[in-house]
């Protein structure tokens, strides 16, 4: 069980303790390898992060994914990397993306004058043909998330490669793979594999340690791309963007593979259980591939989110579309189901 105020709950403006099932954090803290690494470096926090620490993480990523170290960019979560990408997009050009998407995408990628161009989704699966049809001569970038946030479904490898071949080389393709570690075995889109095998010059893949690796509080993310693009992005980095503890913990998390896989398996089992509970309540639960469930309730979403908040449960509202519910711990789900039972009466 997670501590009541330091992790699972916060105070809302109503004075109610909120169980947080809205941010897609991992339900449990990092394993013993990461904890031990953090303990060893606690006394070094008066020093700035060293380039050796950053290079150690890049080397670990390079070894894991069989890519040249010069193709990596490390930043404070995926968010900082997406903001770096905004610098290379011409002011007034269009960024095309399925709608809905992660709510931070429009803000992060338009900070230097690009214009957001949403492409409405008609179901929980991203239709890449529709996205392609929305591109114009003004398009400078396309942003995709796989597994998709908020619906949870991953792109298939075949459709992904067909789409990538269609996109002109001067249009940046950003593949946000924040939830890729949760994917089961299958022929899913894999941005790193694409970079390794095809080396497209316009592809940028972003990933994070905030989700499956449980390091959301340390803010560590990374991108892989071409050597030229990586060098360009690294030139825009702020000094010491990721702290020593974050860099060290990320390396330790990569080495702690058995704990990581056990947590992923546990999340999948809990996701299936909660999905069945939602269906039993008559809710239109969609079970995708991320660490969350999607409830496509349309205009009814806001009312239910408000009712749950009054009962101490925070879930993610996607206005006019639905509700995204993070897979947490069983006690949090029990509290959610009790609140839903009350709210749906």
Residue pairs with C-beta under 8 A, 6 or more apart in sequence:
1 329
1 331
2 8
2 27
2 28
2 329
2 332
4 17
5 11
5 17
7 29
8 19
8 20
8 328
8 329
8 332
9 17
9 18
9 19
9 20
9 312
10 17
10 18
10 20
11 17
11 18
12 18
12 309
12 314
14 309
14 310
16 309
16 310
16 311
16 312
17 312
18 309
18 312
18 313
18 314
19 312
19 313
19 314
19 328
19 332
19 335
19 336
20 314
20 326
20 328
21 313
21 314
21 315
21 325
21 326
21 328
21 332
21 336
22 314
22 315
22 316
22 324
22 326
23 216
23 316
23 326
24 149
24 179
24 211
24 290
24 291
24 292
24 324
24 326
25 210
25 211
25 214
25 216
25 326
26 211
26 212
26 213
26 214
26 216
26 263
26 267
26 291
27 267
27 270
27 327
27 328
27 329
27 332
28 214
28 263
28 329
29 35
29 214
30 213
30 214
30 215
30 249
30 252
30 253
30 256
30 259
31 256
31 259
31 260
31 263
32 256
32 259
33 252
33 253
33 255
33 256
33 259
34 214
34 215
34 249
34 252
34 253
34 256
36 252
37 248
37 249
37 251
37 252
38 245
38 248
38 249
41 244
41 245
41 248
42 245
44 244
45 244
45 245
47 244
48 240
48 244
49 240
49 242
49 243
49 244
49 247
50 244
53 244
53 247
53 248
54 74
54 242
54 247
55 69
56 247
56 251
57 74
57 220
57 222
57 247
57 250
57 251
58 69
58 72
58 74
58 222
59 69
60 250
60 251
60 254
60 255
61 67
61 72
61 222
61 224
61 254
62 68
62 69
62 71
62 72
64 254
65 192
65 196
65 224
66 196
67 192
67 195
67 196
67 224
68 227
70 227
70 230
70 231
71 195
71 224
71 225
71 226
71 227
71 230
72 222
72 223
72 224
72 230
73 81
73 84
73 222
73 223
73 224
73 225
73 230
73 233
73 234
73 237
74 220
74 221
74 222
74 241
74 242
74 247
75 81
75 84
75 221
75 222
75 223
75 237
75 241
75 242
76 219
76 220
76 221
76 241
76 242
76 246
77 208
77 210
77 219
77 220
77 221
78 176
78 178
78 206
78 207
78 208
78 210
78 221
78 223
79 104
79 108
79 221
80 219
80 221
80 241
81 206
81 221
81 222
81 223
81 233
82 104
82 105
82 108
82 109
82 174
82 176
82 206
83 108
83 109
83 111
84 233
84 236
84 237
85 109
85 141
85 172
85 174
85 204
85 233
86 108
86 109
86 110
86 111
86 112
86 114
87 112
87 236
88 172
88 229
88 232
88 233
89 95
89 109
89 112
89 113
89 114
89 140
89 141
89 172
90 113
90 114
90 140
91 112
91 113
91 114
92 113
92 114
92 115
92 138
93 114
93 115
93 138
93 139
93 140
93 141
94 114
94 115
94 116
94 117
94 136
94 138
94 139
94 140
95 106
95 109
95 110
95 114
95 115
95 116
95 117
95 139
95 140
95 141
95 142
95 143
96 117
96 119
96 131
96 134
96 135
96 139
96 141
96 142
96 143
97 105
97 106
97 116
97 117
97 118
97 119
97 131
97 142
97 143
97 144
98 118
98 119
98 121
98 126
98 127
98 131
98 144
98 145
98 148
99 118
99 119
99 120
99 121
100 121
100 150
100 151
100 318
100 321
101 118
101 143
101 145
101 148
101 149
101 150
102 145
102 149
102 150
102 176
102 178
103 318
105 116
105 143
105 145
105 176
106 116
106 118
109 116
109 141
109 143
109 174
110 116
114 140
114 141
117 134
117 139
119 130
119 131
119 134
121 127
121 151
122 130
124 148
124 151
124 152
124 153
124 286
124 288
124 294
124 296
125 148
125 151
125 153
126 144
126 146
126 148
126 153
126 155
128 144
128 155
128 159
128 160
128 162
128 163
131 142
131 144
131 163
132 163
132 166
132 167
135 142
135 167
135 171
139 171
140 171
140 172
141 171
141 172
141 173
141 174
142 167
142 171
142 172
142 173
142 174
143 174
143 176
144 155
144 173
144 174
144 175
144 176
145 175
145 176
145 177
145 178
145 179
146 154
146 155
146 160
146 175
146 176
146 177
146 180
146 188
146 189
147 153
147 154
147 179
147 180
147 182
147 183
147 288
147 289
147 290
148 154
148 155
148 288
148 290
149 176
149 178
149 179
149 290
149 292
149 324
150 292
150 294
150 316
150 318
150 321
150 322
150 324
151 286
151 288
151 294
151 296
152 179
152 286
152 287
152 288
152 289
152 290
152 292
152 293
152 294
153 288
153 289
154 180
154 183
154 188
154 189
154 288
154 289
155 188
155 189
156 187
156 188
156 189
157 187
157 188
157 189
157 190
158 187
159 189
160 189
160 194
161 194
161 198
164 173
164 194
164 198
164 200
164 203
167 173
167 202
168 202
169 200
169 201
169 202
170 202
171 202
172 202
172 204
173 200
173 202
173 203
173 204
174 204
174 206
175 189
175 191
175 203
175 204
175 205
175 206
176 206
177 191
177 192
177 205
177 206
177 207
178 206
178 207
178 208
178 210
178 211
179 211
179 212
179 289
179 290
179 291
180 188
180 190
180 207
181 211
181 212
181 213
181 260
181 264
182 211
182 212
182 264
182 267
182 268
182 289
182 290
182 291
183 289
184 268
184 289
188 289
191 203
191 205
191 224
192 205
192 224
194 200
194 203
194 205
195 203
195 205
195 224
195 225
195 226
199 226
200 226
201 226
201 228
201 229
203 225
203 226
204 223
204 224
204 225
204 229
205 223
205 224
205 225
206 221
206 222
206 223
207 221
207 222
207 223
207 224
208 220
208 221
208 222
209 215
209 218
209 220
209 221
209 246
209 249
209 250
209 253
210 216
210 219
210 220
210 221
211 291
212 260
212 263
212 264
212 291
213 250
213 253
213 260
214 253
214 263
215 246
215 249
215 250
215 253
218 243
218 245
218 246
218 249
218 250
219 242
219 243
219 246
220 242
220 246
220 247
220 249
220 250
223 230
223 233
224 230
225 233
253 260
267 291
267 327
270 327
270 328
270 329
270 330
270 333
271 287
271 291
271 292
271 293
271 327
272 287
273 333
274 285
274 293
274 325
274 327
274 333
275 285
275 287
275 293
277 333
277 337
278 285
278 293
278 295
279 285
281 337
281 340
281 341
281 344
282 344
283 295
283 297
283 340
284 295
284 296
284 297
285 293
285 294
285 295
286 293
286 294
286 295
286 296
287 293
288 294
291 326
291 327
292 316
292 324
292 325
292 326
292 327
293 324
293 325
293 327
294 322
294 323
294 324
294 325
295 301
295 322
295 323
295 324
295 325
296 321
296 322
297 304
297 322
297 323
298 320
298 321
298 322
299 320
301 317
301 318
301 319
301 320
301 321
301 322
301 323
302 317
302 319
304 323
304 343
305 315
305 317
305 323
307 339
307 342
307 343
308 314
308 315
308 336
308 339
308 340
308 343
311 338
311 339
311 342
311 343
312 335
312 339
313 335
313 336
313 339
315 323
315 324
315 325
315 326
315 336
316 323
316 324
316 325
316 326
317 323
318 324
325 336
